[in-house]
């Protein structure tokens, strides 16, 4: 496993287990979600959710904005975002 992937997985675990240590706004949560999905699954696929499914549509659109970004780029940005939140 590469150092980047290991650091990414440790960072994801930190975020999942932070339990109030890090307070994220809804916009930050959406960005972290999109970066995670891009890092782990690549470009968004499937049909865009309907207008009335606000949460799913927002997630889809945030992920869609990262289209073309490599997995490694998304992992590094995720790590950098969490590091900035910690400090």
C-alpha positions in Angstrom: 0.0 0.0 0.0 1.3 3.4 -0.9 2.1 6.0 1.8 -0.6 8.3 0.3 -3.3 5.6 0.5 -2.3 4.7 4.1 -2.4 8.3 5.2 -5.7 8.8 3.4 -7.2 5.7 5.2 -6.0 7.0 8.5 -7.4 10.4 7.8 -10.8 8.9 6.9 -10.8 6.9 10.1 -10.0 10.1 12.1 -13.0 11.9 10.5 -15.3 9.0 11.1 -14.3 8.7 14.7 -13.8 12.4 15.6 -16.9 12.5 17.7 -17.2 16.3 18.0 -13.5 17.0 17.9 -13.9 18.6 14.4 -17.0 20.6 13.6 -17.8 20.7 9.9 -20.4 22.9 8.2 -22.7 21.3 5.7 -20.7 22.7 2.9 -17.5 21.2 4.3 -19.2 17.8 4.8 -20.3 17.9 1.2 -16.8 18.7 0.0 -15.3 15.9 2.1 -18.0 13.5 0.8 -17.2 14.4 -2.8 -13.4 14.1 -2.3 -13.9 10.7 -0.6 -16.0 9.4 -3.5 -13.6 10.7 -6.1 -10.7 9.1 -4.3 -12.4 5.8 -3.8 -14.6 5.4 -6.9 -13.4 7.8 -9.5 -15.6 10.0 -11.6 -19.3 10.2 -10.8 -21.6 7.9 -12.7 -25.3 7.3 -12.9 -28.3 9.6 -13.3 -28.5 12.9 -11.5 -31.1 12.7 -8.7 -34.3 14.7 -9.2 -34.9 18.2 -8.1 -36.9 17.2 -5.0 -34.2 14.9 -3.6 -32.1 17.8 -2.3 -29.5 15.9 -0.4 -28.7 13.2 -3.0 -28.7 15.9 -5.7 -26.2 18.1 -3.7 -24.0 15.1 -3.2 -24.1 14.2 -6.8 -23.3 17.7 -8.0 -20.4 18.1 -5.5 -18.9 14.9 -6.7 -19.5 15.8 -10.3 -17.5 19.0 -9.9 -14.4 16.8 -9.2 -14.7 15.0 -12.5 -11.3 14.3 -14.1 -9.4 14.6 -10.8 -7.3 11.5 -10.2 -7.7 9.3 -7.2 -4.3 10.5 -5.8 -5.2 14.2 -6.2 -8.5 13.6 -4.4 -6.8 11.7 -1.6 -4.2 14.4 -1.1 -6.8 17.2 -1.1 -8.9 15.2 1.4 -5.8 14.9 3.7 -5.0 18.6 3.3 -8.5 19.7 4.1 -8.6 17.6 7.3 -5.2 18.8 8.3 -6.4 22.4 7.9 -9.4 21.7 10.1 -7.3 20.1 12.8 -5.1 23.2 13.2 
